[in-house]
Amino acid sequence: MTDEIRGVPRGEATVPLSVLDLATVGAGDTPADALRTSTELARRAEQWGYHRFWVAEHHGMPSVASSSPAVIIAHLGANTSTIRLGSGGVMLPNHAPLVVAEQFGTLHALHPGRIDLGLGRAPGTDQATARALRREATPDADDFPRQLTDLIGFLDDAHPAGSPYERIRAVPGEASAPGSGRPPIWLLGSSGFSARLSGLLGLPFAFAHHFSAANTVPALDLYRSSFRPSAVLDRPYAMIGVGAVAADTAHEARRRALTGALGMLRLRRGQPAPLPTPEEAEAHPYSEVERGFVEDWLSNVVHGDPATVRAGLEALRERTGADELMITTSVHGGPARLRSYELIAEAFGMLRERGPERAIA
């Protein structure tokens, strides 16, 4: 198993902890504010001992400013020095495989040994926006395996015999920098399709537990049972994305988590908007059906005081057998997001040798 994939626990953490960031835009803030917070969060996450920092591709969502992962990763790389950076993920059907190979070949050249390429097959948006992105009448996620084969061919400079791309080179890439290798590829998923494909290809797999919790264990079981050793991995390596919110008290953690739940409710109802404030979320006139949705959503967000969140994350890891946990925190306001990740790191003993000067008010 390569060092680029294997996590290295810090402090007392029983499993590597990482960050999935959506550059969340809250009510009263701008996308520029959100991106500044993401930059600060990446700096702090590196200081606090998180293993990776990934950004997700979404389009047309007022609450999400991470529409261009490669651009954000380049900026984060210039503002950090050791933490692994990657996409969680690039939605491959939205892009020409050669473009993705060139973008991540460039990132790998700028920040060698620090870049991960996580790939998804969903559009990351509504179908109308997907058509605008792809310039196709009927975007087809079922073409993903062919697109993945083309992308790997460009990254490795090794297209299958008979490929129309045999003479095409990705620059920067392996052909332009022999021996430099390439960013590790991860497949992302929320169902069994990518789980099985990851296993068959011997790739690491990241599952979106934070919005598909009922499918987590079946998908991981499928990944492990399908796994075939490869040049990348000699055994399965599974990471799960998990929603988590820590605060100084359980009451405050629920209050903050409620903003993300209401934001998701509005998105599911076709009314996307910047993430509401805690006051707005508490005052919302929830119907019985809406209240049921919110409570169900919150049941899959590990939230509470730091000790409670640590216990919840450890229990989830034990139940799923995940090799790594990637935490995503959907709350209103940059300070609340930063504080949540700091408290989680502290709860896992990752701050013990870093001193009080790292703390955030």
N, C-alpha and C positions, 0 to 999 in steps of 0.2 A: 504494500500500500504506500503510495507516495506521500511525502511530507506535506505536499500542497493540499491533500485531502484530509489526512489524519489530523484530528484536533489535538491540541496540547492543553490539558486542563491547567488552570491557574489557581493558586491558593488552595482553598478547600473544595472547590467545585468538583463534583463527581462526574461531570460531563462537560465538554466544551460549550460555552455559551456565546452566541453570536447575535447580530442585530439585523433585522429586516426593516428598512426605512422606506416610507412612501412620500417623504417630504410633505407631511400633512399640513394643509392650509386650514386654519381656524377662522371662524367669524371675526371680522375686524382686522385680520392679517392679510398680507398679500403673498403671492407665490415667491417673491423675492425674500420675504421674511421667513417663509418655510425653508427655502434653500439655505439661508444663513444658519437656521437652526440645525439643519442636516449636517452642515459643515462642522458646526460646533459639536454636535453629537458624535460625529466620527472622531474628532480629536479626543473627546472625553472617553469614548469607548475604547480607544487605543490605550489611553492612560489607565483605564479601569480594568484592562485585561480581557476584554471581549476578543474572540478569535477572528471573526469575520464581520464585515459590514457590507450588506447587499442592498441595492436599490431596485425597486420594481417598476416595470413599464406599465403605465396606465395612460389613457387618453380621454380628453373631453370631460374630466371629472373636476369640478370646482374645488374639491377637498384634497386633491392630489396633484403635486407639482413635479412628479418624477416621470415625465413623458419621454425623457431622453436619457436612459441609463448611461450610455457611453460617455456623454458629455459630463454628466454628474460625477462619474467615476474618475475621469481625468482630473476634475477639480479637486475631488477628495484626495486623490493620490498626491497632489501637489501640497496638500495641507496636512498630511499624515506621513509616517515613515515606516511603520512595521505592520499594521493591521492589514489583513487580507481584504480586498475589495472585489465586489462582483455584482452580477445582475441576478435578481431574484424575481422575475428573470427578464431576459429579452424574449419577446413573443415572436418566435422565428417566422411564422407565416406572414407577419407584417413586413418582412424585409427580404431583400435578395441575400442569399447565403454569402456571396462574395463580399457584400458590404459589411456584414457582421464579422466575417473573417478579417477584413482590413481594419475595422474599428478595434477589435480586440487584439489583433496583432500589434496595432499601434499602442494600445494600453499596455500590453505585455512588454513592448520595447521601452516604454517610458518608465514602467514600474515592474521590472522583472521579478518573478517569483511571488507576486502579490495579487495576481488577477485571477478571478474565477469567472467562467462563462456559464451561467445558469440559463436554461432554455425552457420555454413553455410553448404550448400549441394553441392556447386560447387567444382571442384578439386583444384582451385587456381593455375592452371598450364595447360599445354597442355596435350592431351590425352596419349601420349607416356610416359610422366613423371608420369601421374596419374597411369598408369599401373605398373610402377616401384615402386611407393609408396605402391600400394595396392596388388601387386602380383596377379592381376586378369586380365583375357583376356578382359573382358568387364565391366569396372567400371559402377555401376548403382546408380545414384543419386536418383532414384525413391524408393530405399530401405530406404531412410532417416527416415520416421516415425518409422519403426521398430528399427533402430539403436538408435533413440532418446529415444524410450521406454526402450531399454536395458540400455542406459546410465543413465537415471533417476532412473531406478531400482537399479543400482550399487551405485549411489550417495545417494539414500535414504535408501538403504538396504531394499528394498521393491519391489521385483519382482512380477509380476502378478502370480496368481496361475497357476501351470503347466509349468512355465518357466523352461528351462533347466539350468538356472543360480540361482535357488532358494538357493542353498547351497554355492554360491560363494560370498565372501566379498571383497569389495574394501578397502584396507588399505594403507594409512590413508583414513578414511571415517567415515560415521555416525556410523557404527558398532563398529569402534575402538575408537571413541570419542563421546559417547552418549551425546546428547544435544548441540553439537557444530554446528549443522545445516550444510548447504552446500552452495557453491557459487551460487548466483542467475544465472539462465539460461536465456539467451536471444536468440531469433532466428533472424538471419540476412537474408536479401533477396534483390533482385533487380527485383522481379516480384510478382505475386499474390500468389504463392504457400506457401511460408513461412509466408506471411501476414495472410492468412486464418488459417494456422495451429497455428500460435501464438495466434490468437484470440480464436480459439476453445479450446486451452489449458490454456488460461488465463495467457499468458506469456508476458513480455515486448518484443517489436519488434523494430529492427533497420533496416532502409531502406537505400540502397546505392544510395542516390540522386546524389552523385558525379560522377557516371558513368551511371545512368539510370534515368535521370531527368524527362523524359516524363512519366514514370510510377509511380512517387512519389505519387501524389494525389490519383490516382486510387487504389494503393496498401494500402495507409493509410486508405482510405475509406473502403476498404474491411476488413482490420484488425479491424477497429472499429465496423463495422456492424456484424462481426463474433464473437466479443468478448463475452466470458462467464466469469464471476467472478470466481476467484480461491483462493486457500489459499495463493497465491503469490500476486495477484492484485485484488482489488475490482473495478477497472476501467482501461481502456486501458492506456498504457504508450508507446508512440512512440518517437523514436529518429531517426534523419536523419544524415547521413554522408554528409558533404558538403565541396567541394573544396574551399579554400579561401587563398588569398595571399595579405598581407598588406605590404606596403613600405611607405617611407616618402613622395613620390610623386606618382601620378598616372602613370607617364611614367615608373618609376622604377618598380612599381608593375607589369605592363604588361610585361616588359622586363624579369622579373623573372618568371612570369607565363608561358611565352612562352617556357621556357625550359621543363616544365612538359608536355605542349601540343605536342612538337616535340617528346618527349620521348614516349607518348602514340601513336602518329602516327607511329613511328617505330615499336612499339609493335604490333599494329594492322596489320602492313604489314609483320609480321613475321621476323622482324629484331631487336630484343630486344638488348639494349645496355645500359651502364650507362647513367644517365641523362646528356644531353649536357650542356655546359656552355652557359651563355647568349650570348656571342659573336658567338658561333657556331649556336645557334638557330636563331639569327638575320641574319646570313650570309647564312643560308640554302637556296638552290634554289628551293623554293616551286613551284610545278605545280599549276594550277588552282584548281584541285581537292584537292590537299593537303592543299592549302590555305583555301578552304571551310571547310575541316575537322578541321583545327586548329581554325578557327574563331568560328565554331559551338562548339568545345570543350571549348574554352575560355568563350563563352556566359554562360556556366554553372559553371564557376569558379568566385566566388565573389572576385574581385580584385580592388585595387585602394589605395588611401590614407586611413588612419584609419577611418575617418568619413564616407567615402564612403562605406567601408567594413562593418562598423556597420550598416549603413542604409540598405545595401543589405541583411545582415543576418537577421535583424529584419523584413524586408519585406518578406523574405522566410519563416520565422517562422510564420508570420501572415497568409501567403497564405496556408501553409500546416497544421497549427495547431500543429506542432511538440512540444513535451514536453521538448525536449533537442536537442541541436545542437552539433554534433561531427565534429570538423574541421580537415581536412587533407590538408596538404600543400606540394605540389610536386614541389620543386624548387631545383636548383643546389646549393650545398654548405650549410654546417651546419650553418654558421653565418646568412645567409639569412632566413633559416627556423626559427631559434631562434628569430630573430628580428621580423618576421611576427607575430608569436604567442604573443610576448611581446606587439606589437603595438595594436593587437586586444584586449588583456586584458586591456590595457590602455584605449582604446576607450570605453570599457564597464565599466570603473570606477573600475576595479578590482585591480588596483595598488595604489589607492589613499592613503592607509594607510601603504604602504610598503617602502616608502622612495626612494630616488634617487640611493641608493647603489645597487638596484636590476637591474638597467638599463644595457643594453648591447650596446656596441658601434656598 
